[in-house]
Amino acid sequence: MKLEGTTVAMVTPFTREDTVDEEGMRENMNYLLERGVNGLLAAGTTGESATITHQEQKKMIDILVDEVKGKVACVAGAGSNSSKEALDLVKYAEDAGADYALVITPYYNKPQPHGLYEHYKMLSESTNIPIIVYNVPSRTGTDIDVDTIGRVAQLDNIVAIKEANPDMDKVSQTIQKINQMDIRDFIVLSGNDNLTLPMIVQGCKGVISVVANVDPARMSEMVKKALEGDFARAQDLHYELYDLMKVLFIESNPVPAKEALNLMGRPASHVRMPLAPLKDESRENLKKVLLDLQLI
């Protein structure tokens, strides 16, 4: 399945007993599919991968594949700060039938550039599933540099990078390097909703989106119009969504996104500790934006 367009970094709904809410997860998937998204990502960082167990993560990959395989791009969150654990998850995603594995740069241990290269090289050589590199230095403490991205992009079955470093100049440098190296099948995806439109102008092919959990129709249309070159319409949608793009990060992701879904009557429930519920002031700000967009 094609990776371009809008892929939703889905929240993980929980039951009152703090287990993965399979029924709610499937309900959310179909809600998103009906509103035109191009892909679904389960068990990513927005899905609270840091506090779900590997057993839960694998269960979520199975649910994802069962519900949406063949309908849209099926992306499994499969990263870890341990290369050995990442390999186990990537292999599981491959065996389960996911279309792609999203593999975050290892966090906390701050690997050197050549360590990052060896990490992805090992995953590439050990599996056949297409792999998306996920760079989010604000969360991991490590930024994969442009030269290393170029090296990793040459590896078999490393097909894309989700770039969440907000440095727009780095985006230009990355795409320029990929073009100079003539790696035609490697694409760059936005990891920041509010930067998606300018990143598409620079040559990115879509977004892995938090906002699309809450307003999938408008987010998908914005990306579609931008990729088609209708930048006037894409710009209008960008500004319609801009306050939502900002308020969903008023506190740590996915706390505002899950609260938004709760306010909309969608499956979400609580976040797992050490994340905490949204503060009252933030909740009121969020509610105002949702009202303005007629989402509640």
C-alpha positions as CSV (number, residue, x, y, z in Angstrom):
1,M,0.0,0.0,0.0
2,K,1.2,3.5,-0.9
3,L,2.7,5.5,2.0
4,E,2.0,9.0,0.7
5,G,-0.7,11.2,2.1
6,T,-2.1,11.2,5.6
7,T,-1.3,8.4,8.0
8,V,-2.9,8.6,11.4
9,A,-0.6,8.1,14.5
10,M,-3.5,6.6,16.4
11,V,-4.1,6.9,20.1
12,T,-4.5,3.7,22.1
13,P,-7.9,3.5,23.8
14,F,-8.0,1.8,27.1
15,T,-10.7,0.1,29.1
16,R,-11.6,1.1,32.7
17,E,-9.5,-1.9,33.7
18,D,-6.5,-0.3,31.9
19,T,-6.3,-2.9,29.1
20,V,-6.2,-2.2,25.4
21,D,-9.8,-1.5,24.3
22,E,-9.9,-3.7,21.2
23,E,-13.5,-2.8,20.3
24,G,-12.7,0.9,20.7
25,M,-9.6,0.5,18.6
26,R,-11.5,-1.1,15.8
27,E,-14.2,1.6,16.0
28,N,-11.6,4.4,15.7
29,M,-10.0,2.7,12.7
30,N,-13.2,2.5,10.8
31,Y,-14.1,6.1,11.8
32,L,-10.8,7.2,10.3
33,L,-11.1,5.1,7.2
34,E,-14.6,6.6,6.5
35,R,-13.0,10.0,6.5
36,G,-10.4,9.5,3.8
37,V,-7.1,8.8,5.6
38,N,-4.4,7.0,3.6
39,G,-2.8,5.0,6.4
40,L,-3.1,3.9,10.0
41,L,-0.3,3.6,12.6
42,A,-0.8,1.5,15.7
43,A,1.5,1.4,18.7
44,G,3.5,4.5,17.9
45,T,4.5,7.1,20.4
46,T,1.0,8.7,20.2
47,G,-0.2,5.2,21.0
48,E,1.8,5.4,24.2
49,S,4.3,2.8,23.1
50,A,6.5,3.8,26.1
51,T,4.0,2.4,28.6
52,I,2.3,-0.5,26.7
53,T,3.9,-3.9,27.0
54,H,5.4,-5.7,24.1
55,Q,2.6,-8.2,24.4
56,E,0.1,-5.4,24.1
57,Q,2.0,-3.9,21.2
58,K,1.9,-7.2,19.3
59,K,-1.8,-7.6,20.0
60,M,-2.4,-4.1,18.6
61,I,-0.4,-4.9,15.4
62,D,-2.6,-8.0,15.0
63,I,-5.8,-5.9,15.4
64,L,-4.5,-3.3,12.9
65,V,-3.7,-5.9,10.3
66,D,-7.0,-7.7,10.8
67,E,-9.1,-4.6,10.5
68,V,-7.4,-2.5,7.7
69,K,-5.0,-4.8,5.7
70,G,-5.6,-4.1,2.0
71,K,-7.7,-1.0,2.7
72,V,-5.0,1.6,3.6
73,A,-1.3,1.5,4.5
74,C,-0.9,-0.6,7.6
75,V,2.0,0.8,9.8
76,A,3.2,-1.0,12.9
77,G,5.1,0.8,15.6
78,A,8.1,-1.3,16.2
79,G,10.9,0.7,17.7
80,S,12.9,0.4,21.0
81,N,16.0,1.8,22.6
82,S,17.3,-1.8,22.4
83,S,18.3,-3.0,18.9
84,K,17.5,-6.6,19.9
85,E,14.0,-5.6,21.1
86,A,13.4,-3.5,18.0
87,L,14.3,-6.5,15.8
88,D,11.9,-8.7,17.6
89,L,9.1,-6.2,17.1
90,V,10.0,-5.6,13.4
91,K,10.0,-9.3,12.8
92,Y,6.6,-9.6,14.5
93,A,5.2,-6.8,12.3
94,E,6.5,-8.5,9.2
95,D,5.1,-11.9,10.2
96,A,1.8,-10.4,11.2
97,G,1.4,-8.9,7.7
98,A,1.9,-5.1,8.3
99,D,2.8,-3.1,5.3
100,Y,5.4,-1.0,7.1
101,A,7.3,-0.9,10.4
102,L,7.9,2.5,12.0
103,V,11.2,2.4,13.9
104,I,12.1,5.3,16.2
105,T,15.7,6.2,16.7
106,P,16.8,4.5,19.9
107,Y,16.1,6.8,22.9
108,Y,17.9,7.6,26.1
109,N,21.2,5.8,25.2
110,K,22.0,8.5,22.6
111,P,23.8,6.3,20.0
112,Q,26.5,7.9,17.8
113,P,25.7,8.5,14.1
114,H,27.5,5.3,13.1
115,G,25.6,3.4,15.8
116,L,22.3,4.6,14.3
117,Y,23.5,3.4,10.9
118,E,24.4,0.0,12.3
119,H,21.0,-0.2,14.1
120,Y,19.1,0.3,10.9
121,K,21.5,-1.8,8.8
122,M,20.9,-4.7,11.2
123,L,17.1,-4.4,10.9
124,S,17.3,-4.1,7.1
125,E,19.5,-7.2,6.8
126,S,17.4,-9.2,9.2
127,T,13.9,-8.5,7.7
128,N,12.1,-7.7,4.5
129,I,9.3,-5.5,5.7
130,P,9.6,-1.8,4.5
131,I,10.9,0.3,7.4
132,I,10.2,3.9,8.2
133,V,12.9,5.7,10.2
134,Y,11.3,7.9,12.9
135,N,13.4,10.9,14.0
136,V,12.0,12.9,17.0
137,P,14.9,14.4,18.9
138,S,12.6,16.2,21.4
139,R,11.6,12.8,22.7
140,T,14.7,10.6,22.1
141,G,17.6,13.0,22.8
142,T,19.2,12.0,19.5
143,D,18.9,13.7,16.1
144,I,19.8,11.6,13.1
145,D,21.9,13.9,10.9
146,V,21.5,14.5,7.2
147,D,24.6,12.5,6.2
148,T,23.4,9.5,8.3
149,I,20.0,9.7,6.7
150,G,21.6,9.5,3.3
151,R,23.5,6.4,4.3
152,V,20.5,4.8,5.9
153,A,18.3,5.6,2.8
154,Q,20.6,3.4,0.7
155,L,19.9,0.3,2.8
156,D,17.5,-2.3,1.4
157,N,13.9,-1.9,2.5
158,I,14.5,1.4,4.4
159,V,11.9,3.4,2.5
160,A,11.1,6.6,4.4
161,I,11.8,8.9,7.3
162,K,9.2,10.5,9.5
163,E,11.0,13.7,10.3
164,A,9.9,15.5,13.5
165,N,12.8,17.8,13.9
166,P,11.2,21.2,13.4
167,D,14.3,22.5,11.6
168,M,13.0,23.3,8.1
169,D,16.4,23.9,6.7
170,K,17.3,20.3,7.6
171,V,14.3,19.2,5.7
172,S,15.6,21.0,2.6
173,Q,19.1,19.5,3.1
174,T,17.7,16.0,3.5
175,I,15.6,16.1,0.4
176,Q,18.5,17.7,-1.5
177,K,20.8,14.9,-0.5
178,I,18.3,12.2,-1.4
179,N,17.8,13.8,-4.8
180,Q,21.5,14.1,-5.4
181,M,22.0,10.5,-4.4
182,D,19.1,9.6,-6.8
183,I,17.4,7.4,-4.2
184,R,14.0,7.7,-5.9
185,D,12.1,5.4,-3.7
186,F,13.0,7.0,-0.4
187,I,10.5,9.6,0.8
188,V,10.3,12.1,3.6
189,L,7.1,12.4,5.7
190,S,6.3,15.2,8.2
191,G,6.2,14.3,11.8
192,N,4.8,17.7,12.8
193,D,1.2,18.6,11.8
194,N,1.8,22.3,11.9
195,L,4.8,22.0,9.5
196,T,3.2,19.6,7.1
197,L,2.2,22.2,4.4
198,P,5.6,23.9,4.2
199,M,7.3,20.5,4.2
200,I,5.2,19.3,1.3
201,V,6.2,22.5,-0.6
202,Q,9.8,21.4,0.0
203,G,9.2,17.9,-1.3
204,C,7.7,15.8,1.5
205,K,5.1,13.3,0.5
206,G,2.7,13.4,3.4
207,V,2.4,13.3,7.2
208,I,2.1,10.8,10.1
209,S,-0.4,12.9,12.0
210,V,-1.7,13.4,15.5
211,V,-4.3,15.9,14.4
212,A,-6.0,13.4,12.1
213,N,-7.1,11.5,15.1
214,V,-9.4,14.4,15.9
215,D,-10.2,15.9,12.4
216,P,-9.2,13.3,9.8
217,A,-11.3,14.7,7.0
218,R,-9.8,18.2,7.0
219,M,-6.3,17.0,7.6
220,S,-6.5,14.5,4.8
221,E,-7.9,17.0,2.4
222,M,-5.2,19.5,3.3
223,V,-2.5,17.0,2.5
224,K,-4.2,15.8,-0.6
225,K,-4.7,19.3,-2.0
226,A,-1.1,20.2,-1.2
227,L,0.2,17.1,-3.0
228,E,-2.0,17.9,-6.0
229,G,-0.5,21.5,-6.1
230,D,-3.7,23.2,-5.0
231,F,-1.9,25.3,-2.4
232,A,-4.6,27.9,-2.1
233,R,-7.1,25.4,-0.8
234,A,-4.4,23.6,1.3
235,Q,-3.4,26.9,2.9
236,D,-7.1,27.7,3.8
237,L,-7.3,24.2,5.5
238,H,-4.0,24.7,7.2
239,Y,-5.3,27.9,8.9
240,E,-8.6,26.3,9.7
241,L,-6.7,23.6,11.5
242,Y,-3.9,25.7,12.9
243,D,-5.4,26.3,16.4
244,L,-6.1,22.6,16.7
245,M,-2.5,21.7,15.6
246,K,-1.2,23.9,18.4
247,V,-3.7,23.0,21.2
248,L,-3.2,19.3,20.7
249,F,0.4,19.9,22.0
250,I,-0.5,22.3,24.8
251,E,0.6,19.5,27.2
252,S,2.5,16.3,26.4
253,N,1.1,14.2,23.5
254,P,-1.2,12.3,23.5
255,V,-2.9,13.8,26.6
256,P,-4.7,16.6,24.7
257,A,-5.5,14.3,21.7
258,K,-7.1,11.7,24.0
259,E,-9.1,14.3,25.9
260,A,-10.3,15.7,22.6
261,L,-11.6,12.3,21.6
262,N,-13.3,11.9,25.0
263,L,-15.0,15.2,24.5
264,M,-16.1,14.1,21.0
265,G,-17.5,10.8,22.4
266,R,-14.8,8.7,20.6
267,P,-13.0,5.8,22.3
268,A,-9.9,7.0,24.1
269,S,-10.2,7.0,27.9
270,H,-7.2,7.8,30.1
271,V,-3.5,8.1,29.6
272,R,-1.2,5.8,31.4
273,M,1.1,7.1,34.2
274,P,3.4,8.9,34.4
275,L,1.3,11.0,32.0
276,A,-1.5,12.7,33.9
277,P,-4.9,14.1,32.9
278,L,-5.1,17.4,31.1
279,K,-5.2,20.4,33.4
280,D,-8.5,22.3,33.7
281,E,-7.2,25.4,32.0
282,S,-5.8,23.4,29.1
283,R,-9.0,21.5,28.8
284,E,-11.0,24.7,28.4
285,N,-8.6,25.9,25.7
286,L,-9.0,22.6,23.9
287,K,-12.8,22.6,24.2
288,K,-13.0,26.1,22.7
289,V,-11.0,25.0,19.6
290,L,-13.2,21.9,19.2
291,L,-16.3,24.1,19.4
292,D,-14.9,26.5,16.9
293,L,-14.3,23.7,14.5
294,Q,-17.8,22.2,15.2
295,L,-16.2,19.0,16.3
296,I,-18.3,19.0,19.5
